Amino acid sequence: MDRDEILIPESKGSGAPKVPIWEKANLTLPEAAELYNIGINRLREISDDDRCPFVLFVGNKRLIKRKQFDEYLAEAYSI
């Protein structure tokens, strides 16, 4: 998949421009799953820990901190 194909859809009715996924600092679970080729359920499982360094909750919405997740993956043997 080309980088150009992974775009965030425009907000409904806002006319906001599409932001490429590789420019986002925080990713939703579906975005992270697509980018890193990891299942959404597995992402939920590894980010459930209260001290998880790469998860950010905005209300009930779980976001993956991209920089910290990249570092986590670089150190991981398997996930």
PDB file as gemmi writes it, atoms N, CA and C in Angstrom:
CRYST1    1.000    1.000    1.000  90.00  90.00  90.00 P 1                      
ATOM      1  N   MET A   1       0.841  -1.171   0.000  1.00  0.00           N  
ATOM      2  CA  MET A   1       0.000   0.000   0.000  1.00  0.00           C  
ATOM      3  C   MET A   1       0.893   1.243   0.000  1.00  0.00           C  
ATOM      4  N   ASP A   2       0.607   2.171  -0.863  1.00  0.00           N  
ATOM      5  CA  ASP A   2       1.367   3.415  -0.936  1.00  0.00           C  
ATOM      6  C   ASP A   2       1.010   4.320   0.230  1.00  0.00           C  
ATOM      7  N   ARG A   3       1.974   5.171   0.588  1.00  0.00           N  
ATOM      8  CA  ARG A   3       1.716   6.145   1.655  1.00  0.00           C  
ATOM      9  C   ARG A   3       0.530   7.035   1.307  1.00  0.00           C  
ATOM     10  N   ASP A   4       0.338   7.322   0.030  1.00  0.00           N  
ATOM     11  CA  ASP A   4      -0.743   8.208  -0.395  1.00  0.00           C  
ATOM     12  C   ASP A   4      -2.118   7.585  -0.177  1.00  0.00           C  
ATOM     13  N   GLU A   5      -2.169   6.248  -0.071  1.00  0.00           N  
ATOM     14  CA  GLU A   5      -3.453   5.582   0.083  1.00  0.00           C  
ATOM     15  C   GLU A   5      -3.962   5.628   1.513  1.00  0.00           C  
ATOM     16  N   ILE A   6      -3.087   5.836   2.497  1.00  0.00           N  
ATOM     17  CA  ILE A   6      -3.491   5.842   3.898  1.00  0.00           C  
ATOM     18  C   ILE A   6      -3.741   7.288   4.316  1.00  0.00           C  
ATOM     19  N   LEU A   7      -4.975   7.718   4.192  1.00  0.00           N  
ATOM     20  CA  LEU A   7      -5.353   9.077   4.561  1.00  0.00           C  
ATOM     21  C   LEU A   7      -6.486   9.035   5.556  1.00  0.00           C  
ATOM     22  N   ILE A   8      -6.587  10.054   6.330  1.00  0.00           N  
ATOM     23  CA  ILE A   8      -7.663  10.176   7.292  1.00  0.00           C  
ATOM     24  C   ILE A   8      -8.830  10.851   6.588  1.00  0.00           C  
ATOM     25  N   PRO A   9     -10.011  10.269   6.686  1.00  0.00           N  
ATOM     26  CA  PRO A   9     -11.155  10.889   6.012  1.00  0.00           C  
ATOM     27  C   PRO A   9     -11.489  12.249   6.602  1.00  0.00           C  
ATOM     28  N   GLU A  10     -12.072  13.082   5.762  1.00  0.00           N  
ATOM     29  CA  GLU A  10     -12.483  14.405   6.230  1.00  0.00           C  
ATOM     30  C   GLU A  10     -13.568  14.273   7.279  1.00  0.00           C  
ATOM     31  N   SER A  11     -13.585  15.209   8.205  1.00  0.00           N  
ATOM     32  CA  SER A  11     -14.649  15.241   9.197  1.00  0.00           C  
ATOM     33  C   SER A  11     -15.957  15.535   8.485  1.00  0.00           C  
ATOM     34  N   LYS A  12     -17.015  14.966   8.990  1.00  0.00           N  
ATOM     35  CA  LYS A  12     -18.317  15.137   8.351  1.00  0.00           C  
ATOM     36  C   LYS A  12     -18.728  16.596   8.348  1.00  0.00           C  
ATOM     37  N   GLY A  13     -18.902  17.151   7.168  1.00  0.00           N  
ATOM     38  CA  GLY A  13     -19.415  18.496   7.031  1.00  0.00           C  
ATOM     39  C   GLY A  13     -18.436  19.607   7.361  1.00  0.00           C  
ATOM     40  N   SER A  14     -17.240  19.285   7.831  1.00  0.00           N  
ATOM     41  CA  SER A  14     -16.327  20.348   8.250  1.00  0.00           C  
ATOM     42  C   SER A  14     -15.499  20.887   7.088  1.00  0.00           C  
ATOM     43  N   GLY A  15     -15.306  20.069   6.064  1.00  0.00           N  
ATOM     44  CA  GLY A  15     -14.474  20.501   4.955  1.00  0.00           C  
ATOM     45  C   GLY A  15     -13.000  20.548   5.331  1.00  0.00           C  
ATOM     46  N   ALA A  16     -12.633  19.945   6.460  1.00  0.00           N  
ATOM     47  CA  ALA A  16     -11.240  19.936   6.911  1.00  0.00           C  
ATOM     48  C   ALA A  16     -10.393  19.118   5.948  1.00  0.00           C  
ATOM     49  N   PRO A  17      -9.163  19.533   5.731  1.00  0.00           N  
ATOM     50  CA  PRO A  17      -8.306  18.783   4.802  1.00  0.00           C  
ATOM     51  C   PRO A  17      -7.925  17.426   5.375  1.00  0.00           C  
ATOM     52  N   LYS A  18      -7.630  16.490   4.493  1.00  0.00           N  
ATOM     53  CA  LYS A  18      -7.178  15.172   4.913  1.00  0.00           C  
ATOM     54  C   LYS A  18      -5.732  15.268   5.387  1.00  0.00           C  
ATOM     55  N   VAL A  19      -5.453  14.632   6.507  1.00  0.00           N  
ATOM     56  CA  VAL A  19      -4.110  14.619   7.072  1.00  0.00           C  
ATOM     57  C   VAL A  19      -3.517  13.240   6.812  1.00  0.00           C  
ATOM     58  N   PRO A  20      -2.360  13.158   6.181  1.00  0.00           N  
ATOM     59  CA  PRO A  20      -1.748  11.851   5.954  1.00  0.00           C  
ATOM     60  C   PRO A  20      -1.434  11.170   7.280  1.00  0.00           C  
ATOM     61  N   ILE A  21      -1.624   9.877   7.329  1.00  0.00           N  
ATOM     62  CA  ILE A  21      -1.451   9.127   8.569  1.00  0.00           C  
ATOM     63  C   ILE A  21      -0.021   9.215   9.089  1.00  0.00           C  
ATOM     64  N   TRP A  22       0.957   9.300   8.214  1.00  0.00           N  
ATOM     65  CA  TRP A  22       2.358   9.352   8.659  1.00  0.00           C  
ATOM     66  C   TRP A  22       2.737  10.699   9.272  1.00  0.00           C  
ATOM     67  N   GLU A  23       1.852  11.683   9.233  1.00  0.00           N  
ATOM     68  CA  GLU A  23       2.113  12.976   9.855  1.00  0.00           C  
ATOM     69  C   GLU A  23       1.424  13.118  11.220  1.00  0.00           C  
ATOM     70  N   LYS A  24       0.645  12.122  11.619  1.00  0.00           N  
ATOM     71  CA  LYS A  24      -0.072  12.189  12.882  1.00  0.00           C  
ATOM     72  C   LYS A  24       0.820  11.717  14.026  1.00  0.00           C  
ATOM     73  N   ALA A  25       0.741  12.396  15.164  1.00  0.00           N  
ATOM     74  CA  ALA A  25       1.504  12.007  16.355  1.00  0.00           C  
ATOM     75  C   ALA A  25       0.792  10.893  17.117  1.00  0.00           C  
ATOM     76  N   ASN A  26      -0.532  10.896  17.107  1.00  0.00           N  
ATOM     77  CA  ASN A  26      -1.332   9.887  17.802  1.00  0.00           C  
ATOM     78  C   ASN A  26      -2.270   9.226  16.806  1.00  0.00           C  
ATOM     79  N   LEU A  27      -2.393   7.905  16.921  1.00  0.00           N  
ATOM     80  CA  LEU A  27      -3.195   7.139  15.973  1.00  0.00           C  
ATOM     81  C   LEU A  27      -4.341   6.439  16.681  1.00  0.00           C  
ATOM     82  N   THR A  28      -5.474   6.343  16.009  1.00  0.00           N  
ATOM     83  CA  THR A  28      -6.564   5.526  16.531  1.00  0.00           C  
ATOM     84  C   THR A  28      -6.163   4.062  16.357  1.00  0.00           C  
ATOM     85  N   LEU A  29      -6.881   3.160  16.994  1.00  0.00           N  
ATOM     86  CA  LEU A  29      -6.550   1.740  16.854  1.00  0.00           C  
ATOM     87  C   LEU A  29      -6.648   1.259  15.406  1.00  0.00           C  
ATOM     88  N   PRO A  30      -7.692   1.611  14.657  1.00  0.00           N  
ATOM     89  CA  PRO A  30      -7.729   1.178  13.253  1.00  0.00           C  
ATOM     90  C   PRO A  30      -6.565   1.743  12.424  1.00  0.00           C  
ATOM     91  N   GLU A  31      -6.178   2.983  12.675  1.00  0.00           N  
ATOM     92  CA  GLU A  31      -5.049   3.575  11.951  1.00  0.00           C  
ATOM     93  C   GLU A  31      -3.748   2.856  12.298  1.00  0.00           C  
ATOM     94  N   ALA A  32      -3.539   2.591  13.586  1.00  0.00           N  
ATOM     95  CA  ALA A  32      -2.322   1.897  14.012  1.00  0.00           C  
ATOM     96  C   ALA A  32      -2.297   0.472  13.467  1.00  0.00           C  
ATOM     97  N   ALA A  33      -3.428  -0.192  13.467  1.00  0.00           N  
ATOM     98  CA  ALA A  33      -3.508  -1.550  12.933  1.00  0.00           C  
ATOM     99  C   ALA A  33      -3.128  -1.567  11.457  1.00  0.00           C  
ATOM    100  N   GLU A  34      -3.627  -0.612  10.715  1.00  0.00           N  
ATOM    101  CA  GLU A  34      -3.327  -0.513   9.284  1.00  0.00           C  
ATOM    102  C   GLU A  34      -1.854  -0.192   9.049  1.00  0.00           C  
ATOM    103  N   LEU A  35      -1.333   0.757   9.780  1.00  0.00           N  
ATOM    104  CA  LEU A  35       0.039   1.203   9.579  1.00  0.00           C  
ATOM    105  C   LEU A  35       1.063   0.148   9.986  1.00  0.00           C  
ATOM    106  N   TYR A  36       0.842  -0.503  11.128  1.00  0.00           N  
ATOM    107  CA  TYR A  36       1.822  -1.445  11.658  1.00  0.00           C  
ATOM    108  C   TYR A  36       1.513  -2.905  11.324  1.00  0.00           C  
ATOM    109  N   ASN A  37       0.396  -3.150  10.666  1.00  0.00           N  
ATOM    110  CA  ASN A  37      -0.012  -4.514  10.291  1.00  0.00           C  
ATOM    111  C   ASN A  37      -0.154  -5.400  11.532  1.00  0.00           C  
ATOM    112  N   ILE A  38      -0.802  -4.853  12.555  1.00  0.00           N  
ATOM    113  CA  ILE A  38      -1.088  -5.551  13.802  1.00  0.00           C  
ATOM    114  C   ILE A  38      -2.601  -5.466  14.003  1.00  0.00           C  
ATOM    115  N   GLY A  39      -3.201  -6.555  14.431  1.00  0.00           N  
ATOM    116  CA  GLY A  39      -4.645  -6.577  14.630  1.00  0.00           C  
ATOM    117  C   GLY A  39      -5.105  -5.622  15.725  1.00  0.00           C  
ATOM    118  N   ILE A  40      -6.308  -5.105  15.566  1.00  0.00           N  
ATOM    119  CA  ILE A  40      -6.884  -4.180  16.544  1.00  0.00           C  
ATOM    120  C   ILE A  40      -7.006  -4.846  17.908  1.00  0.00           C  
ATOM    121  N   ASN A  41      -7.432  -6.101  17.937  1.00  0.00           N  
ATOM    122  CA  ASN A  41      -7.574  -6.800  19.218  1.00  0.00           C  
ATOM    123  C   ASN A  41      -6.226  -6.954  19.910  1.00  0.00           C  
ATOM    124  N   ARG A  42      -5.176  -7.229  19.160  1.00  0.00           N  
ATOM    125  CA  ARG A  42      -3.843  -7.350  19.753  1.00  0.00           C  
ATOM    126  C   ARG A  42      -3.359  -5.997  20.269  1.00  0.00           C  
ATOM    127  N   LEU A  43      -3.632  -4.929  19.542  1.00  0.00           N  
ATOM    128  CA  LEU A  43      -3.278  -3.590  20.006  1.00  0.00           C  
ATOM    129  C   LEU A  43      -3.998  -3.257  21.311  1.00  0.00           C  
ATOM    130  N   ARG A  44      -5.277  -3.617  21.405  1.00  0.00           N  
ATOM    131  CA  ARG A  44      -6.034  -3.402  22.644  1.00  0.00           C  
ATOM    132  C   ARG A  44      -5.406  -4.187  23.788  1.00  0.00           C  
ATOM    133  N   GLU A  45      -5.055  -5.436  23.500  1.00  0.00           N  
ATOM    134  CA  GLU A  45      -4.493  -6.316  24.520  1.00  0.00           C  
ATOM    135  C   GLU A  45      -3.172  -5.771  25.080  1.00  0.00           C  
ATOM    136  N   ILE A  46      -2.266  -5.334  24.213  1.00  0.00           N  
ATOM    137  CA  ILE A  46      -0.967  -4.872  24.699  1.00  0.00           C  
ATOM    138  C   ILE A  46      -1.026  -3.462  25.282  1.00  0.00           C  
ATOM    139  N   SER A  47      -2.107  -2.740  25.028  1.00  0.00           N  
ATOM    140  CA  SER A  47      -2.227  -1.381  25.565  1.00  0.00           C  
ATOM    141  C   SER A  47      -3.188  -1.301  26.754  1.00  0.00           C  
ATOM    142  N   ASP A  48      -3.621  -2.437  27.266  1.00  0.00           N  
ATOM    143  CA  ASP A  48      -4.558  -2.455  28.401  1.00  0.00           C  
ATOM    144  C   ASP A  48      -3.905  -2.119  29.735  1.00  0.00           C  
ATOM    145  N   ASP A  49      -2.600  -2.298  29.857  1.00  0.00           N  
ATOM    146  CA  ASP A  49      -1.900  -2.039  31.115  1.00  0.00           C  
ATOM    147  C   ASP A  49      -2.009  -0.562  31.489  1.00  0.00           C  
ATOM    148  N   ASP A  50      -2.257  -0.288  32.760  1.00  0.00           N  
ATOM    149  CA  ASP A  50      -2.387   1.094  33.238  1.00  0.00           C  
ATOM    150  C   ASP A  50      -1.110   1.907  33.045  1.00  0.00           C  
ATOM    151  N   ARG A  51       0.034   1.227  33.047  1.00  0.00           N  
ATOM    152  CA  ARG A  51       1.318   1.922  32.891  1.00  0.00           C  
ATOM    153  C   ARG A  51       1.870   1.830  31.470  1.00  0.00           C  
ATOM    154  N   CYS A  52       1.035   1.512  30.519  1.00  0.00           N  
ATOM    155  CA  CYS A  52       1.471   1.383  29.127  1.00  0.00           C  
ATOM    156  C   CYS A  52       2.019   2.732  28.645  1.00  0.00           C  
ATOM    157  N   PRO A  53       3.275   2.776  28.172  1.00  0.00           N  
ATOM    158  CA  PRO A  53       3.899   4.052  27.820  1.00  0.00           C  
ATOM    159  C   PRO A  53       3.421   4.658  26.499  1.00  0.00           C  
ATOM    160  N   PHE A  54       2.706   3.885  25.688  1.00  0.00           N  
ATOM    161  CA  PHE A  54       2.329   4.391  24.370  1.00  0.00           C  
ATOM    162  C   PHE A  54       0.833   4.556  24.162  1.00  0.00           C  
ATOM    163  N   VAL A  55       0.056   4.503  25.236  1.00  0.00           N  
ATOM    164  CA  VAL A  55      -1.386   4.683  25.086  1.00  0.00           C  
ATOM    165  C   VAL A  55      -1.812   6.011  25.713  1.00  0.00           C  
ATOM    166  N   LEU A  56      -2.779   6.640  25.070  1.00  0.00           N  
ATOM    167  CA  LEU A  56      -3.344   7.899  25.537  1.00  0.00           C  
ATOM    168  C   LEU A  56      -4.860   7.776  25.436  1.00  0.00           C  
ATOM    169  N   PHE A  57      -5.545   8.016  26.552  1.00  0.00           N  
ATOM    170  CA  PHE A  57      -7.004   7.974  26.537  1.00  0.00           C  
ATOM    171  C   PHE A  57      -7.549   9.392  26.482  1.00  0.00           C  
ATOM    172  N   VAL A  58      -8.437   9.619  25.542  1.00  0.00           N  
ATOM    173  CA  VAL A  58      -9.166  10.880  25.441  1.00  0.00           C  
ATOM    174  C   VAL A  58     -10.625  10.492  25.657  1.00  0.00           C  
ATOM    175  N   GLY A  59     -11.066  10.636  26.900  1.00  0.00           N  
ATOM    176  CA  GLY A  59     -12.375  10.094  27.265  1.00  0.00           C  
ATOM    177  C   GLY A  59     -12.286   8.580  27.186  1.00  0.00           C  
ATOM    178  N   ASN A  60     -13.149   7.966  26.406  1.00  0.00           N  
ATOM    179  CA  ASN A  60     -13.109   6.514  26.195  1.00  0.00           C  
ATOM    180  C   ASN A  60     -12.298   6.135  24.961  1.00  0.00           C  
ATOM    181  N   LYS A  61     -11.856   7.107  24.230  1.00  0.00           N  
ATOM    182  CA  LYS A  61     -11.119   6.856  22.990  1.00  0.00           C  
ATOM    183  C   LYS A  61      -9.655   6.541  23.305  1.00  0.00           C  
ATOM    184  N   ARG A  62      -9.176   5.414  22.793  1.00  0.00           N  
ATOM    185  CA  ARG A  62      -7.801   4.977  23.021  1.00  0.00           C  
ATOM    186  C   ARG A  62      -6.962   5.362  21.798  1.00  0.00           C  
ATOM    187  N   LEU A  63      -5.913   6.129  22.054  1.00  0.00           N  
ATOM    188  CA  LEU A  63      -4.993   6.524  20.987  1.00  0.00           C  
ATOM    189  C   LEU A  63      -3.624   5.925  21.253  1.00  0.00           C  
ATOM    190  N   ILE A  64      -2.909   5.638  20.180  1.00  0.00           N  
ATOM    191  CA  ILE A  64      -1.559   5.093  20.266  1.00  0.00           C  
ATOM    192  C   ILE A  64      -0.584   6.228  19.972  1.00  0.00           C  
ATOM    193  N   LYS A  65       0.313   6.489  20.935  1.00  0.00           N  
ATOM    194  CA  LYS A  65       1.355   7.505  20.746  1.00  0.00           C  
ATOM    195  C   LYS A  65       2.401   6.907  19.810  1.00  0.00           C  
ATOM    196  N   ARG A  66       2.497   7.468  18.650  1.00  0.00           N  
ATOM    197  CA  ARG A  66       3.288   6.873  17.583  1.00  0.00           C  
ATOM    198  C   ARG A  66       4.772   6.737  17.923  1.00  0.00           C  
ATOM    199  N   LYS A  67       5.394   7.792  18.413  1.00  0.00           N  
ATOM    200  CA  LYS A  67       6.823   7.764  18.713  1.00  0.00           C  
ATOM    201  C   LYS A  67       7.137   6.701  19.765  1.00  0.00           C  
ATOM    202  N   GLN A  68       6.359   6.672  20.850  1.00  0.00           N  
ATOM    203  CA  GLN A  68       6.577   5.705  21.917  1.00  0.00           C  
ATOM    204  C   GLN A  68       6.297   4.281  21.439  1.00  0.00           C  
ATOM    205  N   PHE A  69       5.307   4.119  20.554  1.00  0.00           N  
ATOM    206  CA  PHE A  69       4.995   2.792  20.044  1.00  0.00           C  
ATOM    207  C   PHE A  69       6.108   2.299  19.119  1.00  0.00           C  
ATOM    208  N   ASP A  70       6.669   3.198  18.318  1.00  0.00           N  
ATOM    209  CA  ASP A  70       7.814   2.829  17.472  1.00  0.00           C  
ATOM    210  C   ASP A  70       8.973   2.342  18.338  1.00  0.00           C  
ATOM    211  N   GLU A  71       9.233   3.035  19.443  1.00  0.00           N  
ATOM    212  CA  GLU A  71      10.307   2.633  20.361  1.00  0.00           C  
ATOM    213  C   GLU A  71       9.997   1.279  20.998  1.00  0.00           C  
ATOM    214  N   TYR A  72       8.740   1.073  21.383  1.00  0.00           N  
ATOM    215  CA  TYR A  72       8.316  -0.200  21.962  1.00  0.00           C  
ATOM    216  C   TYR A  72       8.550  -1.342  20.964  1.00  0.00           C  
ATOM    217  N   LEU A  73       8.175  -1.134  19.726  1.00  0.00           N  
ATOM    218  CA  LEU A  73       8.345  -2.165  18.698  1.00  0.00           C  
ATOM    219  C   LEU A  73       9.816  -2.435  18.405  1.00  0.00           C  
ATOM    220  N   ALA A  74      10.633  -1.403  18.452  1.00  0.00           N  
ATOM    221  CA  ALA A  74      12.060  -1.570  18.189  1.00  0.00           C  
ATOM    222  C   ALA A  74      12.717  -2.464  19.250  1.00  0.00           C  
ATOM    223  N   GLU A  75      12.217  -2.422  20.474  1.00  0.00           N  
ATOM    224  CA  GLU A  75      12.784  -3.213  21.570  1.00  0.00           C  
ATOM    225  C   GLU A  75      12.140  -4.587  21.712  1.00  0.00           C  
ATOM    226  N   ALA A  76      10.962  -4.786  21.115  1.00  0.00           N  
ATOM    227  CA  ALA A  76      10.205  -6.028  21.305  1.00  0.00           C  
ATOM    228  C   ALA A  76      10.764  -7.153  20.442  1.00  0.00           C  
ATOM    229  N   TYR A  77      10.790  -8.342  21.024  1.00  0.00           N  
ATOM    230  CA  TYR A  77      11.179  -9.544  20.263  1.00  0.00           C  
ATOM    231  C   TYR A  77       9.962 -10.086  19.528  1.00  0.00           C  
ATOM    232  N   SER A  78       8.833 -10.107  20.207  1.00  0.00           N  
ATOM    233  CA  SER A  78       7.580 -10.525  19.598  1.00  0.00           C  
ATOM    234  C   SER A  78       6.434  -9.812  20.311  1.00  0.00           C  
ATOM    235  N   ILE A  79       5.299  -9.708  19.645  1.00  0.00           N  
ATOM    236  CA  ILE A  79       4.141  -9.073  20.278  1.00  0.00           C  
ATOM    237  C   ILE A  79       2.911  -9.946  20.171  1.00  0.00           C  
TER     238      ILE A  79                                                      
END                                                                             
